[in-house]
Amino acid sequence: MNLKSLEKQSIVITGATSGIGLTTARLAAEKGAKVMLIARNEKALRDLADEIMAGGGQASYAVADVTDQSALQAASDKAIDEFDGYDTWVNNAGGSIYGRIMDVPVEDFRRLFETNLWGVVNGSKIAVEHLRSKAGGALINIGSEVSDAPLPLQGLYAASKHAVKGFTDSLRMELEADGFPISVTLIQPTATDTPFPENARNYLPYEPKLPPPLYAPELAAEAILHCATHPEREFFVGGMAKFNSALALHLPRFYEKINESVIDSRQNSGRKVPDKRADGLYETHSELRQRGKEERFVFENSLYQRAKLHPFMTGVLLAGGTLWAVSRTKKRNDSARAKLEKGMTAALK
């Protein structure tokens, strides 16, 4: 399967006015791709499109809630009209709810699933319908490390991302079985420094935070754009995403006990919940911010991701390191053997 280089692509991104979606849109435009921006906040969309075009990029936008299939179809049609089709569709829009499952109203859970799962279903069906009518392309769905490793206090968020993973894997198999040249990728970021907790609905007695360690949103954007040009089944963003996924898979009870022991500390910012706290569950409050407001230590790079993106160079470095270590060991052994032989010769004299 051959995917176009970024400068030849048109890319559709949902949830484009905040966090990972915003970072991806800016980076894609910087690398020469045409971008169709989709979100609920028209002002933020217009400002972002103007920013990209002022910088020499190409961008258009469409106001749409991903839960509204007809609005999302209209956004797709606009991308087809203005860019003569598109090559990659990124289902990024999503949100969360903090709180113990028994304390959260069911209607809020339903709304979260409408966005996180049905938004992905809507976008995927629209994208596949277009991509299979042309020479193929890439469908990229944003899951999470909690697609494999659920967290307490975000139970329905974890459930929705499990559902996104199941849906994405099933869709991939069907498209491959039917012979369509469409790459279907699940991106699984670890905790990323975005406005994610600020935009989440909160039923906790404290203001939530993302559990450490945090990674830069640029790493997620880099992974997404890599998968737009290189067919990948899945991509873990940040080494902790892979570690947590493996731990939950192979040592599930140990993983659960760890999280139970820090249930009210690991996601606790230590700050009180502000009065009239806004969130993005039903209404948009995006402010074109890639990162969260709270100052925290953030990993700007990931050795795991560097190795994933550059496997050949990683192999060369590992091979070189191994040869160096073997050479050093041989020299030490030769030196020790020479000393021993010298000592034995002196003793025999």
C-alpha positions in Angstrom: 0.0 0.0 0.0 1.5 3.3 -1.1 0.5 6.5 0.8 1.3 10.0 -0.5 4.0 12.2 1.0 2.5 15.0 3.2 3.1 17.8 0.8 0.9 16.0 -1.7 -1.9 15.2 0.7 -5.2 16.8 1.9 -5.9 15.9 5.5 -9.2 16.1 7.4 -8.9 16.5 11.2 -11.7 16.5 13.7 -11.3 18.2 17.0 -8.9 20.5 15.3 -9.1 23.5 17.7 -7.4 22.1 20.8 -4.7 19.8 22.0 -3.5 17.0 19.8 -5.8 17.9 16.9 -4.6 21.5 16.9 -1.0 20.5 17.1 -1.5 18.0 14.2 -3.2 20.6 12.1 -0.4 23.1 12.5 2.3 20.6 11.9 0.6 19.1 8.8 0.2 22.6 7.3 3.8 23.4 8.1 4.9 20.3 6.2 2.9 21.3 3.1 -0.4 19.4 3.5 -3.8 21.0 2.8 -5.9 20.7 6.0 -9.6 20.6 6.5 -10.3 21.7 10.0 -13.4 20.3 11.8 -14.7 21.3 15.3 -17.6 22.9 17.0 -16.1 26.4 17.7 -16.5 28.5 14.5 -14.4 31.4 15.7 -11.5 29.2 16.7 -11.7 27.4 13.4 -11.7 30.7 11.4 -8.8 32.0 13.5 -6.8 28.8 12.9 -7.5 28.7 9.2 -6.4 32.4 8.9 -3.3 31.6 10.9 -2.3 28.7 8.6 -3.0 30.7 5.4 -1.1 33.7 6.7 1.9 31.4 7.2 1.7 30.2 3.6 -0.3 27.0 4.2 -3.6 25.9 2.8 -6.6 25.4 5.1 -10.3 25.4 5.1 -12.8 24.6 7.9 -16.2 23.3 8.6 -18.3 23.6 11.8 -19.5 20.2 12.9 -20.2 18.2 16.0 -18.9 14.7 15.2 -22.1 13.2 16.8 -24.1 14.8 13.9 -23.5 12.6 10.9 -25.1 14.9 8.4 -22.9 17.8 9.5 -19.8 15.6 9.3 -20.8 14.5 5.8 -21.2 18.2 4.8 -17.6 18.8 6.1 -16.4 15.8 4.0 -18.2 17.2 0.9 -16.6 20.6 1.5 -13.1 19.0 1.6 -13.9 17.1 -1.6 -15.1 20.3 -3.3 -12.2 22.5 -2.2 -9.3 20.1 -2.2 -10.5 17.7 -4.9 -10.8 15.0 -2.3 -8.7 14.0 0.7 -6.1 11.4 1.4 -6.1 11.1 5.2 -9.0 11.4 7.7 -8.1 11.8 11.4 -10.8 11.0 14.0 -9.4 13.0 16.9 -12.4 14.7 18.6 -13.1 13.4 22.0 -13.5 14.2 25.7 -13.7 12.7 29.2 -15.5 12.7 32.5 -13.8 12.5 35.8 -15.6 10.8 38.7 -16.5 7.5 40.3 -18.8 5.5 38.0 -21.6 5.4 40.6 -21.5 9.2 40.9 -21.8 10.2 37.2 -25.3 10.5 35.6 -26.0 8.0 32.9 -27.0 10.8 30.4 -23.4 12.2 30.7 -22.0 8.8 30.0 -24.2 8.5 26.9 -23.1 11.9 25.6 -19.4 10.9 26.1 -20.0 7.7 24.0 -21.8 9.7 21.4 -18.6 11.8 20.9 -15.8 9.3 21.6 -17.3 6.2 19.9 -20.1 7.3 17.6 -18.1 10.3 16.4 -15.3 7.8 15.3 -17.9 5.5 13.7 -19.5 8.5 11.8 -16.1 9.8 10.6 -14.8 6.4 9.7 -17.8 5.5 7.5 -17.7 8.8 5.7 -14.0 8.6 5.2 -14.0 5.0 4.0 -16.8 5.7 1.5 -14.7 8.4 0.0 -11.3 6.7 0.2 -12.5 3.5 -1.4 -13.9 5.4 -4.4 -10.4 6.7 -5.2 -6.9 5.3 -4.9 -7.2 4.7 -1.2 -5.6 6.5 1.7 -5.3 6.5 5.5 -7.9 6.4 8.2 -6.4 7.3 11.6 -8.4 6.9 14.8 -7.2 8.4 18.1 -7.5 5.9 20.9 -5.5 6.0 24.1 -3.3 3.9 26.3 -6.5 3.3 28.2 -7.7 1.4 25.2 -5.7 -1.4 26.8 -5.0 -0.1 30.3 -8.1 1.4 32.0 -7.9 4.0 34.8 -10.2 4.5 37.8 -12.1 7.8 37.9 -12.3 7.8 34.1 -14.2 4.5 33.7 -16.5 5.5 30.8 -13.6 7.3 29.0 -11.7 4.0 29.2 -14.7 2.0 28.0 -15.2 4.4 25.0 -11.5 4.0 24.0 -11.8 0.2 24.4 -14.7 0.4 22.0 -12.7 2.6 19.6 -10.0 0.0 19.5 -12.5 -2.9 18.9 -14.2 -0.9 16.1 -10.9 0.1 14.5 -9.5 -3.4 14.5 -12.7 -4.9 13.1 -13.0 -2.3 10.4 -9.3 -2.9 9.4 -9.9 -6.6 8.9 -13.0 -6.0 6.8 -11.3 -3.5 4.5 -8.3 -5.8 4.1 -10.5 -8.8 3.3 -12.3 -6.7 0.7 -9.0 -5.6 -0.9 -9.4 -1.8 -0.3 -6.0 0.0 -0.2 -6.9 1.9 3.0 -4.5 2.0 5.9 -6.4 1.9 9.2 -4.4 3.0 12.3 -5.1 3.2 16.0 -3.0 5.9 17.7 -2.6 5.2 21.5 -1.1 8.2 23.3 -0.1 8.2 26.9 -0.8 11.2 29.2 -0.2 14.2 27.0 0.1 17.9 28.0 -3.1 19.2 26.5 -6.2 20.9 27.9 -7.8 17.5 28.3 -8.5 17.6 32.1 -9.7 21.2 31.8 -12.2 20.4 29.1 -13.5 17.2 30.9 -16.6 17.2 33.0 -15.7 16.7 36.6 -17.6 15.0 39.5 -14.5 14.8 41.8 -14.1 17.0 44.9 -10.9 18.3 43.5 -9.6 19.6 40.1 -8.2 16.6 38.2 -4.9 16.4 36.5 -3.3 14.0 34.0 -1.2 11.3 35.8 2.5 11.7 35.3 4.7 11.4 33.3 3.4 13.8 30.6 4.5 13.9 27.0 4.4 16.8 24.5 1.5 16.9 22.1 4.0 17.4 19.3 4.9 13.7 19.7 1.3 12.6 19.1 1.1 14.9 16.1 4.4 13.4 14.8 3.0 9.9 15.2 -0.2 10.8 13.4 1.5 12.3 10.4 3.9 9.4 10.2 0.9 7.1 10.0 -0.6 9.3 7.3 2.4 8.4 5.1 3.4 4.9 6.4 0.8 2.2 6.9 0.8 1.2 10.6 -1.6 -1.0 12.5 -1.1 0.8 15.7 1.2 3.4 17.2 1.9 4.0 20.9 2.9 7.6 21.6 5.5 7.7 24.4 7.2 4.7 26.0 4.8 4.8 29.0 1.9 4.0 26.6 3.6 0.8 25.6 4.6 0.0 29.1 1.2 0.5 30.6 -0.5 -1.5 27.9 1.9 -4.4 28.4 1.6 -4.3 32.2 -2.2 -4.3 32.0 -2.1 -7.2 29.5 0.4 -9.4 31.2 0.0 -8.5 34.9 -3.6 -7.3 35.1 -4.2 -7.7 38.8 -0.8 -6.1 39.6 -1.7 -3.2 37.3 -5.1 -2.8 39.0 -3.7 -2.9 42.5 -1.2 -0.2 41.7 -4.0 2.1 40.4 -6.3 1.2 43.4 -3.5 2.3 45.8 -3.2 5.8 44.2 -6.9 6.3 43.1 -7.2 9.7 44.8 -3.7 11.0 44.4 -2.3 10.2 41.0 -5.0 12.3 39.2 -5.4 14.9 42.0 -4.1 18.3 41.2 -4.4 19.5 44.8 -6.6 22.4 43.6 -10.2 23.1 44.4 -12.8 22.9 41.8 -13.5 26.5 40.6 -17.0 28.0 40.7 -19.0 27.7 37.5 -16.4 25.3 36.0 -16.9 25.0 32.2 -16.3 21.8 30.3 -16.6 20.6 26.7 -19.1 17.7 27.1 -22.1 19.5 25.7 -20.7 22.9 24.6 -17.4 24.0 23.2 -14.9 26.1 25.1 -11.8 25.5 23.0 -9.3 28.3 22.9 -6.7 27.2 20.4 -4.4 25.9 23.1 -2.2 23.0 22.4 -1.1 22.6 26.0 -2.7 22.6 29.5 -2.6 25.7 31.6 -0.9 24.1 34.6 2.9 24.2 34.6 4.3 20.7 34.8 7.3 18.8 33.7 6.8 17.4 30.2 8.9 15.0 28.1 9.5 16.7 24.9 11.1 13.6 23.3 10.7 9.9 23.6 13.5 7.4 22.9 10.8 4.7 22.3 9.2 6.8 19.6 12.6 7.7 18.0 13.3 3.9 17.8 9.8 3.3 16.4 10.2 6.0 13.7 13.8 5.1 12.8 14.1 1.4 13.2 17.1 1.1 10.8 19.2 3.7 12.5 18.2 2.2 15.9 19.4 -1.2 14.7 22.7 0.2 13.4 23.3 1.9 16.7 22.4 -1.2 18.7 24.6 -3.3 16.5 27.5 -0.8 16.8 27.0 -0.7 20.6 27.0 -4.5 20.8 30.2 -4.8 18.7 31.9 -2.1 20.9 30.9 -4.0 24.0 32.2 -7.3 22.6 35.4 -5.7 21.5 36.0 -4.1 24.9 35.2 -7.4 26.7 37.7 -9.2 24.3 40.4 -6.7 25.0 39.9 -7.1 28.8 39.9 -10.9 28.5 43.1 -10.8 26.3 44.8 -8.5 28.8 43.8 -10.7 31.8 45.0 -13.8 29.9 48.3 -12.1 29.1 48.9 -11.1 32.7 48.1 -14.6 33.9 50.5 -16.2 31.3 53.2 -13.8 32.3 52.7 -14.6 36.0 52.8 -18.3 35.3 56.0 -18.0 33.3 57.7 -16.0 36.1 56.7 -18.6 38.6 58.1 -21.5 36.6 61.5 -19.7 36.3 
